[in-house]
């Protein structure tokens, strides 16, 4: 077992340092006195921010980058054959996966809130983090996204309270040390790693078993798999959901013209506070209820939590307005599996708009193959769908799946879908066909957000008034 506290004054090298999670961990290492270097495949905004802090970042993965390091930290996407990992192994330099480091940082905290689920982790974690900051609990926070209220994806607070997003990819969340564990939903994903939905569900059960005997398990009472795991956990169980049978539920739920919900937060029949969310969507009600439950279990004041949730502005890349071009509002959402894309489109449809354009960048060949049928209908609520080439991310092209197959399948289901392979293709098509008053929603966790940046640079862009 590598103890990160033993590396004060020593060099920690991070492979894939430009990732949102990895770059966020840098501040925690610096706080513990480590000398941090890193490498990444490409230059990026995160890399620029790290360099501005004085962190040396190598662009490209080469064996010599790790020489002289005392510890190597890598993300789950970095394979053992990576030249830097291979060189570290040859030199007997200790190596630690990103999630192990995150788990070690929270070990020993009086309150460690870990938020898991197929969808909504980043937003809910951000809600909890901001609420606990504003409630005076001084948490340390680690997100898989960027929140302006925290100044990014990381907040260095005290060492008594820690809030973290707990990702199930490669069972990373099993490295956490939660005292409060949240399960938002168990829908199934990452079938390049999990055998099937039952295997996926078992991992979430293992996650709940990480809780100490006096720990608290919080789960969505309306999600059958999450509820089943909760009831089997053997820990104190708290539910949230839309039913009065749940411990936390909404009363007087209503939505404004932009789909922003308002409701009273109820706990076992007692009204705790009223919330008027500033972000849209049916699912944001569940995220807010989960956040409220976790904050209450952490000892926060209900009215202060409600006040924070009411001004919570959302996380970057979560239905984020990136600009207005030619009278068309452009949004981006990180959703990258069919359920998340359908949810993002449901928010778009609540806006006042002419034509709603869904621009999908499918993510990884394995995900597209395993969820192929779901992809064919997930944009049904949009008026028009554009599909780019598949973002390979960590995978190689197997040659038996492509975006043309998705578009053909969508058309067979009555969806007005068009293949626009590159970002340039997509931009040309949009500009040739959109009308003032339309809404464009780009979706994916790859680099599709760069399309929004590209179009912003090329066109008449102004912020929404």
C-alpha positions as CSV (number, residue, x, y, z in Angstrom):
1,X,0.0,0.0,0.0
2,X,1.4,3.4,-1.1
3,X,0.7,6.2,1.4
4,X,0.6,9.5,-0.5
5,X,1.6,11.3,2.7
6,X,5.1,9.7,2.3
7,X,5.7,11.7,-0.9
8,X,6.0,15.2,0.6
9,X,9.0,16.8,-1.1
10,X,9.1,14.0,-3.7
11,X,8.2,14.0,-7.4
12,X,4.8,12.6,-8.4
13,X,4.4,12.2,-12.2
14,X,0.8,12.0,-13.5
15,X,0.2,10.3,-16.9
16,X,-2.9,11.9,-18.5
17,X,-2.6,15.0,-16.3
18,X,-4.9,17.0,-18.6
19,X,-8.0,15.0,-17.8
20,X,-10.6,16.7,-15.8
21,X,-10.2,14.4,-12.8
22,X,-6.4,14.1,-13.0
23,X,-5.8,17.8,-13.3
24,X,-8.1,18.4,-10.3
25,X,-6.0,16.1,-8.2
26,X,-2.9,18.2,-8.7
27,X,-3.9,20.7,-6.1
28,X,-4.3,18.0,-3.5
29,X,-0.8,16.7,-4.2
30,X,0.6,20.2,-4.0
31,X,-1.2,20.7,-0.7
32,X,0.7,17.6,0.6
33,X,4.0,19.1,-0.4
34,X,4.5,16.9,-3.5
35,X,6.5,18.1,-6.6
36,X,4.2,17.4,-9.5
37,X,4.9,16.8,-13.2
38,X,2.8,15.2,-15.8
39,X,2.2,14.3,-19.4
40,X,-0.7,14.3,-21.8
41,X,-1.4,13.3,-25.4
42,X,-2.5,16.8,-26.4
43,X,-2.3,20.4,-25.3
44,X,-5.6,21.6,-23.7
45,X,-7.2,24.2,-21.5
46,X,-6.5,22.1,-18.5
47,X,-2.8,21.8,-19.5
48,X,-2.6,25.5,-19.9
49,X,-4.0,26.1,-16.5
50,X,-1.5,23.6,-15.0
51,X,1.4,25.3,-16.7
52,X,0.2,28.6,-15.3
53,X,0.6,27.1,-11.8
54,X,4.2,26.2,-12.7
55,X,3.5,22.5,-13.3
56,X,5.8,21.0,-16.0
57,X,3.7,19.1,-18.5
58,X,5.2,17.0,-21.3
59,X,3.1,16.7,-24.5
60,X,3.3,13.2,-25.7
61,X,4.0,9.9,-23.8
62,X,7.7,9.0,-23.7
63,X,9.7,6.7,-21.4
64,X,12.1,9.5,-20.4
65,X,9.2,11.6,-18.9
66,X,9.0,9.4,-15.8
67,X,12.7,9.1,-15.1
68,X,13.5,10.6,-11.8
69,X,9.9,10.3,-10.5
70,X,9.3,8.8,-7.1
71,X,5.6,7.9,-7.8
72,X,3.6,7.6,-11.0
73,X,-0.2,8.2,-11.0
74,X,-2.2,7.2,-14.1
75,X,-5.8,7.2,-15.1
76,X,-7.8,4.1,-15.9
77,X,-7.5,4.8,-19.6
78,X,-3.7,4.5,-19.5
79,X,-2.8,0.9,-20.3
80,X,0.3,-1.0,-18.8
81,X,1.9,-0.9,-22.3
82,X,2.0,2.9,-22.3
83,X,5.7,3.8,-22.6
84,X,5.7,5.8,-19.4
85,X,4.0,3.1,-17.3
86,X,6.3,0.5,-18.9
87,X,9.4,2.5,-18.0
88,X,8.1,3.1,-14.5
89,X,7.7,-0.7,-14.1
90,X,11.2,-1.3,-15.5
91,X,12.6,1.2,-13.0
92,X,10.5,-0.2,-10.1
93,X,8.9,3.2,-9.6
94,X,5.7,2.8,-7.5
95,X,2.5,3.3,-9.6
96,X,-1.0,4.3,-8.4
97,X,-4.2,4.5,-10.4
98,X,-6.2,7.8,-10.2
99,X,-9.1,6.4,-8.2
100,X,-6.7,4.8,-5.6
101,X,-5.2,8.3,-5.1
102,X,-8.6,9.8,-4.7
103,X,-9.6,7.2,-2.2
104,X,-6.4,7.8,-0.2
105,X,-7.1,11.5,-0.1
106,X,-10.4,10.9,1.6
107,X,-9.3,8.1,3.9
108,X,-9.8,9.1,7.6
109,X,-12.2,11.9,6.9
110,X,-15.1,12.2,9.4
111,X,-17.5,12.6,6.6
112,X,-16.8,11.4,3.1
113,X,-19.7,11.7,0.6
114,X,-19.3,9.6,-2.6
115,X,-21.8,10.1,-5.3
116,X,-22.3,7.2,-7.8
117,X,-24.8,6.4,-10.6
118,X,-25.0,6.0,-14.3
119,X,-26.3,9.5,-14.8
120,X,-26.1,12.8,-12.8
121,X,-23.0,12.2,-10.7
122,X,-21.2,15.4,-11.6
123,X,-24.1,17.7,-11.1
124,X,-25.2,16.1,-7.9
125,X,-21.7,16.1,-6.5
126,X,-21.3,19.8,-7.4
127,X,-24.6,20.6,-5.7
128,X,-23.5,18.9,-2.5
129,X,-20.0,20.5,-2.7
130,X,-21.3,24.0,-3.2
131,X,-24.1,23.6,-0.5
132,X,-21.6,22.3,2.1
133,X,-19.2,25.2,1.4
134,X,-22.0,27.8,1.8
135,X,-23.2,26.0,4.9
136,X,-19.8,26.5,6.5
137,X,-18.6,22.9,6.6
138,X,-15.4,23.7,4.6
139,X,-15.4,20.5,2.5
140,X,-12.7,19.3,0.1
141,X,-14.4,18.6,-3.2
142,X,-13.4,16.7,-6.3
143,X,-15.6,16.7,-9.4
144,X,-15.4,15.3,-12.9
145,X,-16.4,18.7,-14.3
146,X,-16.0,22.4,-13.8
147,X,-18.1,24.5,-11.4
148,X,-17.6,28.2,-11.3
149,X,-18.8,28.5,-7.7
150,X,-15.8,26.3,-6.7
151,X,-13.4,27.9,-9.1
152,X,-13.1,24.7,-11.1
153,X,-13.4,21.0,-10.4
154,X,-11.5,20.9,-7.2
155,X,-11.7,22.7,-3.8
156,X,-9.1,22.3,-1.1
157,X,-10.9,22.6,2.2
158,X,-10.4,21.0,5.6
159,X,-9.6,17.3,6.0
160,X,-12.8,16.5,8.0
161,X,-15.3,16.6,5.1
162,X,-14.7,15.3,1.6
163,X,-17.2,15.2,-1.3
164,X,-16.3,13.2,-4.5
165,X,-17.8,11.9,-7.6
166,X,-17.5,8.1,-7.6
167,X,-17.2,6.7,-11.1
168,X,-18.0,3.1,-11.8
169,X,-15.8,2.8,-14.9
170,X,-13.3,-0.1,-14.3
171,X,-14.9,-0.3,-10.8
172,X,-12.9,2.8,-9.8
173,X,-15.5,3.7,-7.1
174,X,-14.4,0.6,-5.2
175,X,-11.3,2.4,-4.2
176,X,-13.3,5.1,-2.3
177,X,-13.7,5.3,1.5
178,X,-17.2,6.7,1.9
179,X,-19.1,7.3,5.1
180,X,-22.1,8.4,3.1
181,X,-22.7,6.7,-0.3
182,X,-25.2,7.9,-2.8
183,X,-26.6,5.9,-5.7
184,X,-28.5,8.0,-8.2
185,X,-29.5,5.3,-10.6
186,X,-28.3,1.9,-12.0
187,X,-29.0,1.9,-15.8
188,X,-26.0,0.1,-17.2
189,X,-23.0,1.4,-19.1
190,X,-19.3,0.6,-19.8
191,X,-20.0,-2.8,-21.4
192,X,-16.4,-2.8,-22.6
193,X,-15.7,-3.6,-18.9
194,X,-18.9,-5.1,-17.4
195,X,-20.3,-8.3,-18.8
196,X,-24.0,-7.3,-18.5
197,X,-26.4,-5.2,-16.4
198,X,-26.3,-7.8,-13.6
199,X,-22.5,-7.5,-13.4
200,X,-22.9,-3.7,-13.4
201,X,-25.4,-3.9,-10.6
202,X,-23.2,-6.1,-8.5
203,X,-20.4,-3.5,-8.7
204,X,-22.8,-0.9,-7.1
205,X,-23.6,-3.4,-4.4
206,X,-19.9,-3.8,-3.7
207,X,-19.7,0.0,-3.5
208,X,-22.3,0.2,-0.7
209,X,-20.4,-2.5,1.2
210,X,-17.5,-0.1,1.5
211,X,-19.5,1.8,4.1
212,X,-18.6,1.4,7.7
213,X,-21.2,-0.1,10.0
214,X,-22.4,3.3,11.0
215,X,-22.3,4.6,7.4
216,X,-25.4,5.9,5.5
217,X,-26.6,4.6,2.1
218,X,-28.7,7.0,0.1
219,X,-30.5,5.7,-3.1
220,X,-33.1,6.6,-5.6
221,X,-36.3,4.9,-4.4
222,X,-37.8,5.0,-7.9
223,X,-34.9,3.0,-9.4
224,X,-35.6,-0.7,-8.9
225,X,-31.9,-1.8,-9.0
226,X,-30.7,1.0,-6.7
227,X,-33.5,0.3,-4.2
228,X,-32.8,-3.4,-4.2
229,X,-29.1,-2.8,-3.5
230,X,-30.0,-0.3,-0.8
231,X,-32.3,-2.7,1.1
232,X,-29.6,-5.4,0.9
233,X,-26.7,-3.1,2.1
234,X,-27.1,-3.7,5.8
235,X,-26.4,0.0,6.4
236,X,-28.8,2.8,7.4
237,X,-30.9,3.4,4.4
238,X,-32.3,6.7,3.1
239,X,-34.3,7.0,-0.1
240,X,-35.1,10.0,-2.3
241,X,-37.6,10.1,-5.1
242,X,-40.9,11.4,-6.4
243,X,-43.1,9.2,-4.2
244,X,-44.3,10.0,-0.8
245,X,-43.0,6.6,0.2
246,X,-39.5,7.9,-0.1
247,X,-37.7,9.6,2.8
248,X,-37.1,12.8,0.7
249,X,-39.6,13.8,-1.9
250,X,-41.0,16.9,-3.5
251,X,-44.4,18.5,-2.8
252,X,-46.1,21.2,-4.9
253,X,-43.8,20.4,-7.8
254,X,-44.2,22.8,-10.8
255,X,-42.1,24.0,-13.8
256,X,-41.7,27.4,-15.3
257,X,-41.7,28.1,-19.1
258,X,-38.0,27.1,-19.3
259,X,-38.5,23.8,-17.5
260,X,-37.0,25.0,-14.2
261,X,-38.6,23.1,-11.3
262,X,-39.8,24.5,-8.0
263,X,-40.9,22.4,-5.0
264,X,-41.0,22.0,-1.3
265,X,-38.5,19.5,0.0
266,X,-40.3,16.9,2.2
267,X,-38.7,14.5,4.7
268,X,-41.0,11.7,5.9
269,X,-44.0,14.1,5.8
270,X,-42.3,17.2,7.2
271,X,-41.5,20.2,5.0
272,X,-37.9,21.2,5.3
273,X,-37.6,24.1,2.8
274,X,-38.6,25.3,-0.6
275,X,-36.4,25.2,-3.7
276,X,-36.6,27.1,-7.0
277,X,-33.9,25.5,-9.2
278,X,-32.1,27.7,-11.8
279,X,-31.4,24.7,-14.1
280,X,-33.9,22.9,-16.2
281,X,-35.1,19.3,-16.4
282,X,-37.2,16.7,-14.7
283,X,-34.1,14.8,-13.6
284,X,-32.7,17.8,-11.8
285,X,-35.4,17.3,-9.2
286,X,-34.0,13.9,-8.3
287,X,-30.4,15.3,-8.3
288,X,-31.4,18.1,-6.0
289,X,-33.3,15.7,-3.6
290,X,-30.2,13.4,-3.5
291,X,-28.0,16.4,-2.8
292,X,-30.4,17.6,-0.1
293,X,-30.4,14.2,1.6
294,X,-26.6,13.9,1.6
295,X,-26.2,17.4,3.0
296,X,-28.7,16.8,5.8
297,X,-26.8,13.6,6.7
298,X,-23.6,15.6,6.8
299,X,-25.2,18.0,9.3
300,X,-26.0,21.0,7.1
301,X,-28.8,23.4,7.8
302,X,-31.9,22.8,5.5
303,X,-32.6,26.4,4.7
304,X,-29.0,27.1,3.8
305,X,-28.9,24.0,1.5
306,X,-32.2,25.1,-0.1
307,X,-30.8,28.6,-0.7
308,X,-27.7,27.2,-2.4
309,X,-29.6,24.8,-4.6
310,X,-31.9,27.7,-5.7
311,X,-28.9,29.6,-7.1
312,X,-26.9,26.6,-8.3
313,X,-26.0,27.5,-11.9
314,X,-24.9,24.1,-13.2
315,X,-21.6,22.5,-14.2
316,X,-19.8,23.3,-17.4
317,X,-20.7,20.9,-20.2
318,X,-24.1,20.1,-18.6
319,X,-26.7,21.7,-20.8
320,X,-24.4,24.7,-21.0
321,X,-25.3,27.7,-23.2
322,X,-22.1,28.4,-25.2
323,X,-23.4,31.3,-27.3
324,X,-26.0,32.6,-29.8
325,X,-25.0,32.5,-33.5
326,X,-27.3,34.0,-36.2
327,X,-30.1,34.1,-33.7
328,X,-29.6,30.4,-32.9
329,X,-28.9,29.4,-29.3
330,X,-26.1,26.8,-29.0
331,X,-25.9,24.5,-26.0
332,X,-23.6,21.6,-25.1
333,X,-24.2,18.6,-22.9
334,X,-21.7,16.0,-21.7
335,X,-24.3,13.2,-22.1
336,X,-22.8,10.3,-23.9
337,X,-25.1,7.3,-23.6
338,X,-28.6,7.2,-25.0
339,X,-30.4,7.8,-21.7
340,X,-28.3,10.9,-21.0
341,X,-28.8,12.2,-24.5
342,X,-32.6,11.7,-24.3
343,X,-32.6,13.5,-21.0
344,X,-30.6,16.5,-22.4
345,X,-33.0,16.7,-25.3
346,X,-36.0,16.7,-22.9
347,X,-34.5,19.9,-21.4
348,X,-34.0,21.4,-24.8
349,X,-37.6,20.8,-25.7
350,X,-38.8,22.8,-22.7
351,X,-37.1,25.9,-24.1
352,X,-38.8,28.4,-26.3
353,X,-37.3,27.5,-29.7
354,X,-38.1,26.8,-33.3
355,X,-36.3,23.7,-34.5
356,X,-34.4,21.7,-31.9
357,X,-31.2,20.2,-33.5
358,X,-29.6,17.3,-31.7
359,X,-25.9,16.9,-32.7
360,X,-24.6,13.6,-31.5
361,X,-21.0,12.5,-31.2
362,X,-21.2,8.8,-30.4
363,X,-18.6,7.8,-27.8
364,X,-16.5,4.6,-28.2
365,X,-17.2,1.7,-30.5
366,X,-17.9,-0.7,-27.6
367,X,-20.6,1.6,-26.2
368,X,-22.2,2.1,-29.6
369,X,-22.3,-1.6,-30.2
370,X,-23.6,-2.6,-26.8
371,X,-26.3,0.2,-26.7
372,X,-26.9,0.3,-30.5
373,X,-30.7,-0.1,-30.4
374,X,-31.1,2.6,-27.7
375,X,-29.1,5.1,-29.8
376,X,-31.5,4.6,-32.7
377,X,-34.4,6.3,-30.8
378,X,-32.7,8.5,-28.1
379,X,-33.0,11.7,-30.2
380,X,-36.7,11.1,-31.2
381,X,-37.9,14.2,-29.3
382,X,-35.6,16.4,-31.4
383,X,-36.7,17.9,-34.7
384,X,-33.5,17.1,-36.6
385,X,-30.5,14.9,-35.7
386,X,-26.9,15.2,-36.9
387,X,-24.4,12.4,-36.2
388,X,-20.7,12.8,-36.4
389,X,-18.1,10.1,-36.6
390,X,-17.7,8.0,-33.5
391,X,-15.2,9.3,-30.9
392,X,-12.8,6.4,-30.4
393,X,-11.3,7.8,-27.2
394,X,-9.3,4.9,-25.7
395,X,-10.4,2.3,-28.4
396,X,-9.3,1.2,-31.8
397,X,-11.7,0.9,-34.7
398,X,-12.9,-2.7,-34.9
399,X,-14.2,-2.1,-38.4
400,X,-17.7,-3.5,-37.8
401,X,-19.5,-0.4,-36.5
402,X,-19.8,3.2,-37.7
403,X,-22.0,6.3,-37.6
404,X,-23.6,5.6,-41.0
405,X,-25.1,2.4,-39.4
406,X,-26.6,4.6,-36.7
407,X,-28.0,7.1,-39.1
408,X,-29.6,4.4,-41.2
409,X,-31.1,2.8,-38.1
410,X,-32.4,6.2,-36.9
411,X,-34.1,6.8,-40.3
412,X,-35.8,3.4,-40.1
413,X,-37.3,4.6,-36.9
414,X,-38.7,7.8,-38.5
415,X,-36.0,10.1,-37.2
416,X,-34.8,12.9,-39.5
417,X,-31.1,12.0,-39.2
418,X,-28.1,13.1,-41.3
419,X,-24.5,12.0,-41.2
420,X,-22.1,14.9,-40.8
421,X,-18.8,13.1,-40.2
422,X,-16.5,16.0,-39.2
423,X,-17.0,19.2,-37.2
424,X,-16.5,21.2,-40.5
425,X,-19.3,19.1,-42.1
426,X,-21.6,19.7,-39.2
427,X,-20.9,23.4,-39.1
428,X,-21.6,23.7,-42.9
429,X,-24.8,21.8,-42.6
430,X,-26.1,23.7,-39.6
431,X,-25.3,27.1,-41.2
432,X,-27.0,26.1,-44.4
433,X,-30.2,24.9,-42.8
434,X,-30.9,26.5,-39.4
435,X,-33.2,29.5,-38.9
436,X,-33.2,32.3,-36.3
437,X,-34.9,31.0,-33.1
438,X,-33.6,27.5,-33.5
439,X,-31.7,25.6,-30.8
440,X,-28.7,23.4,-31.3
441,X,-27.6,20.9,-28.7
442,X,-24.3,19.2,-29.1
443,X,-23.9,16.0,-27.1
444,X,-21.0,13.8,-26.1
445,X,-18.1,13.4,-23.7
446,X,-15.4,13.4,-26.3
447,X,-14.3,16.6,-28.0
448,X,-17.7,17.6,-29.5
449,X,-17.6,20.7,-27.3
450,X,-14.9,22.0,-29.6
451,X,-17.5,22.3,-32.3
452,X,-19.3,24.9,-30.2
453,X,-16.0,26.7,-29.8
454,X,-15.2,26.5,-33.5
455,X,-18.6,27.9,-34.4
456,X,-18.3,30.7,-31.8
457,X,-15.0,31.7,-33.4
458,X,-16.5,31.7,-36.9
459,X,-19.8,33.5,-36.4
460,X,-21.9,36.3,-35.0
461,X,-21.9,35.2,-31.4
462,X,-23.3,37.0,-28.4
463,X,-24.3,36.0,-24.9
464,X,-27.9,35.5,-24.0
465,X,-29.5,38.6,-22.4
